Amino acid sequence: MNHKQTVRKPHWLKVKLPSGDKFKELREIVETHKLHTICTSGRCPNMGECWGEGTATFMILGNICTRSCGFCNVKTGKPLPADLKEPEKVAESIKLMGVKHAVITSVDRDDLIDGGANIWAETVRKVREYSPNITMETLIPDFQGKTDLLNIIIEVSPEVVSHNLETVRRLTKEVRKQAKYDRSLAVLKYLKENGIRRTKSGIMLGLGETEEEVIQTMKDLREAQVDVMTIGQYLQPSPEHLPVVRYPHPDEYKKYEIIGKELGFRHIESSPLVRSSYHAHKHIL
């Protein structure tokens, strides 16, 4: 389905090109060694700032997803078999880049019996082996809510475990077709209640949600004992994806930040250019 974008981007969404000596140095390493980071492939607006702070994001388990979310630019289809050498490759990349705080994410792998959980755990172990002083955030899929698979992640105890709600309850079926709002909340609550020190989730604005729905989502996340929340602007990756309904003003994001602090989030990042891993290194504190 072709969704023609009719809402014009406002001036506050203009992004500064990444710069700085640290950024240039890391970009050279990434290009020379053909390393794959989400920062570069996703053309993240905060890449220069994050790299300057020693944070980078890596995707594991391939680049083909078994789900077809209406907002996401990752290919959907039948993924290739999992690469058992991938944990070591990621660990080598992270060491080469001198990353201090790594964010690791993945596609959904509903085709695998373990949903990829064992590759996830091995990646965390290998990264720590290669970079003993590193801290990590794992931005995980829902593993279909299976607690035995979540336990595999809990066992390696990343400093932060994140799972994004992406949107409000009413829009979940359209935005995250194969996901369930309450299942995601249950995953987050299970992680917290079973030993994960920091849990985190994020949503995008501009898909047609109301202010009341955003605030209710924030309350639902706090009910699930989530510590950290990110709120940023949805941008349509292609005409085939869901259109942007509106661009909330930065003042609205500021309002949610204040409400988030009142609700008790330990950290809340809320502004148009915020992405899930923005200021990720601060979320372990």
C-alpha positions in Angstrom: 0.0 0.0 0.0 1.3 3.4 -1.0 1.0 6.1 1.7 1.7 9.5 0.2 3.2 11.8 2.9 1.1 15.0 3.1 2.4 16.5 6.3 5.4 18.8 5.8 8.4 18.3 8.1 8.8 21.3 10.5 12.0 23.3 10.9 12.9 21.7 14.3 13.5 18.4 12.6 16.6 19.6 10.7 19.6 17.6 11.7 23.2 18.7 12.1 25.6 16.6 10.2 27.7 14.5 12.6 31.2 15.9 13.1 34.2 15.9 15.6 37.5 14.1 15.7 36.1 11.0 17.5 33.3 10.6 14.9 35.8 10.9 12.0 38.1 8.3 13.6 35.3 5.8 14.3 33.8 6.3 10.8 37.2 5.4 9.3 37.4 2.3 11.4 33.8 1.3 10.4 34.4 1.8 6.7 37.9 0.2 6.6 36.8 -2.9 8.4 33.3 -3.0 6.9 31.7 -3.1 10.3 27.9 -3.0 10.6 26.3 -0.6 13.0 22.7 0.5 13.2 24.0 4.0 13.6 25.2 4.1 10.0 22.7 1.9 8.3 19.8 3.6 10.1 21.3 7.1 9.4 20.6 8.0 13.0 20.5 11.8 13.6 22.4 11.4 16.9 25.3 9.3 15.5 28.0 11.9 16.0 27.0 12.7 19.5 26.7 9.0 20.6 30.0 8.0 19.0 31.7 11.0 20.6 30.4 9.6 24.0 31.7 6.1 23.2 28.2 4.5 22.5 27.3 2.5 19.3 24.4 0.2 18.3 24.8 -3.2 16.6 22.2 -5.5 15.1 22.5 -9.3 15.3 20.7 -12.3 13.8 20.8 -10.9 10.2 18.9 -8.2 8.5 15.7 -10.0 7.5 12.8 -10.0 10.0 10.0 -12.5 10.4 7.6 -9.7 11.3 6.2 -6.9 9.1 5.7 -3.8 11.3 4.2 -0.8 9.6 6.9 1.6 10.7 10.1 -0.4 10.2 12.4 -0.3 7.3 14.0 -3.7 7.9 13.2 -6.3 5.2 10.5 -8.9 6.0 10.8 -12.5 4.7 12.5 -15.8 5.4 15.8 -15.1 7.2 19.1 -16.8 6.5 20.3 -19.4 9.1 21.8 -17.8 12.2 25.5 -17.2 12.0 27.1 -19.0 15.0 30.3 -16.9 14.5 28.3 -13.6 14.8 28.8 -13.1 18.6 32.6 -13.1 18.0 32.4 -10.8 15.0 30.3 -8.3 17.0 32.7 -8.5 19.9 35.7 -7.9 17.6 33.9 -4.9 16.1 33.1 -3.4 19.4 36.7 -3.8 20.6 38.0 -2.3 17.4 35.8 0.8 17.8 36.8 1.2 21.4 33.1 1.3 22.4 32.5 2.0 26.1 28.7 1.3 26.1 27.2 -1.0 23.4 23.6 -1.2 22.5 22.7 -4.6 20.8 19.5 -5.2 19.0 18.1 -7.7 16.5 15.4 -8.5 14.1 12.6 -10.8 15.2 13.5 -14.5 14.6 10.2 -16.3 15.1 11.6 -18.9 12.7 14.1 -20.2 15.3 13.1 -22.5 18.1 14.8 -20.3 20.7 13.9 -17.0 18.9 17.7 -16.4 18.7 18.0 -16.1 22.5 21.1 -18.3 22.7 22.9 -16.2 20.0 21.9 -13.2 22.1 23.4 -14.6 25.3 26.6 -15.7 23.5 27.0 -12.2 22.0 26.8 -10.6 25.5 29.4 -13.1 26.8 31.8 -12.6 23.9 31.5 -8.8 24.1 32.4 -8.9 27.8 35.3 -11.3 27.0 36.8 -9.0 24.4 36.0 -5.7 26.3 35.9 -6.5 30.0 35.1 -3.0 31.1 32.2 -2.4 28.7 28.6 -1.9 29.7 25.7 -3.1 27.6 22.0 -2.5 26.7 20.2 -5.3 24.9 17.2 -4.1 22.9 15.4 -7.4 22.6 12.3 -8.7 20.7 9.4 -10.1 22.8 10.4 -13.7 22.2 6.7 -14.3 21.9 6.5 -13.8 25.7 8.1 -17.1 26.4 9.7 -16.9 29.9 12.2 -19.7 29.3 13.7 -17.6 26.5 13.7 -14.4 28.5 15.5 -16.4 31.2 18.4 -16.9 28.8 18.8 -13.1 28.5 18.4 -12.6 32.3 21.1 -15.2 33.0 23.8 -13.1 31.2 22.5 -10.0 33.1 23.0 -7.0 30.7 23.2 -3.7 32.6 20.0 -2.6 30.7 17.4 -4.7 29.0 15.1 -2.8 26.7 12.0 -3.8 24.7 10.0 -1.1 22.8 6.3 -0.7 23.0 6.7 1.6 19.9 3.1 3.0 20.2 0.0 3.3 22.2 -2.5 0.4 22.8 -5.0 1.4 20.2 -2.5 1.7 17.4 -0.5 -1.5 18.2 -2.3 -3.8 15.8 -1.6 -1.4 12.8 1.9 -0.4 13.8 3.3 -3.7 15.2 1.1 -6.3 13.4 2.4 -9.5 15.0 3.0 -7.9 18.5 0.7 -7.5 21.4 0.6 -4.5 23.7 0.0 -6.5 26.9 2.5 -9.1 26.0 5.2 -6.5 25.7 4.3 -5.1 29.1 4.3 -8.6 30.6 7.8 -9.1 29.1 9.1 -5.9 30.7 7.5 -6.7 34.0 9.0 -10.3 34.0 12.5 -9.0 33.3 12.3 -6.5 36.2 10.8 -9.0 38.6 13.5 -11.6 37.8 16.7 -9.7 38.4 17.2 -7.2 35.6 18.4 -4.0 37.3 17.3 -1.5 34.6 14.5 -2.0 32.1 13.7 0.4 29.4 11.1 1.0 26.6 10.3 3.6 24.0 7.5 4.9 21.8 7.2 7.0 18.7 4.9 10.0 18.3 3.2 11.2 15.1 1.2 8.0 14.2 -2.2 9.3 15.3 -2.0 8.9 19.1 -3.7 11.3 21.5 -2.1 13.0 24.5 -4.3 11.0 26.8 -3.1 7.7 25.2 0.6 8.7 25.5 0.1 9.5 29.2 -1.7 6.2 29.7 1.1 4.3 28.0 3.6 6.0 30.3 1.5 4.9 33.3 1.3 1.3 31.9 5.1 1.2 31.6 5.5 2.4 35.2 3.0 -0.2 36.3 5.3 -2.7 34.7 8.2 -1.2 36.8 10.0 0.2 33.7 12.9 2.5 34.7 13.8 4.3 31.5 11.6 5.6 28.7 12.3 7.2 25.3 9.9 9.3 23.3 10.8 10.4 19.7 9.2 11.4 16.4 8.2 8.7 13.9 9.6 9.4 10.4 8.2 7.5 7.4 11.0 5.4 5.9 9.3 5.0 2.5 5.9 5.5 0.8 5.1 1.8 1.6 5.2 2.5 5.3 2.6 4.2 7.6 2.4 7.9 7.0 3.3 10.6 9.6 0.0 12.0 10.9 1.6 14.9 12.7 4.8 16.4 14.0 4.2 17.3 17.7 6.0 20.5 18.7 9.1 20.2 21.0 7.0 21.7 23.8 4.8 18.7 23.8 7.8 16.4 24.2 9.0 18.6 27.1 5.5 18.2 28.7 5.9 14.4 28.5 9.3 14.6 30.0 8.0 16.4 33.0 5.1 14.0 33.4 7.5 11.1 33.1 9.6 12.4 35.9 6.5 12.9 38.1 5.5 9.3 37.3 8.8 8.1 38.6 10.9 7.1 35.6 14.5 7.1 36.5 15.4 8.5 33.1 13.2 9.9 30.4 14.4 11.1 27.0 11.7 13.0 25.1 12.3 15.2 22.1 11.7 14.9 18.3 15.1 13.5 17.4 15.4 11.0 20.3 15.9 7.4 19.2 15.9 4.3 21.4 19.6 4.4 22.1 19.9 8.1 22.6 22.0 8.9 25.8 22.0 5.1 26.4 25.2 5.2 28.4 23.4 7.4 31.0 20.6 4.8 31.5 22.8 2.4 33.5 23.2 4.9 36.3 
